[in-house]
């Protein structure tokens, strides 16, 4: 993980998920995740799941703090 620092561990500060549409178990989906903000010890990560046709299935935001 890009936020691993010696002697530190990430602690989840918050998590928000929004589900827009269900996916069938045999359906092909695309899963993406990326860092949105990095300020000192704060990291805000975002992610999304989309169906094969590009329609959104879910979105998520997580806030992580590095603890010593």
C-alpha positions, 0 to 999 in steps of 0.5 A: 500500500502506498501509505505504509510507513515504518511504525505506522498503521492505517485506522479507518476514520469513516466509510460511506457506501452508496449502492445504485444497482444490483449485479448478478453473480455471473456478471462481469463488473469493473472495480476501481479504487484510487487515492483522492486526497493525501494531507500529512496523516490523512488519506481519502480513498475513493472507489466504484463498481460499474457494470459492463455497460458502464452504468454505476453499481456502487461508489465508496469513500473511505477516510484513513488516518495513520497512527503511530 
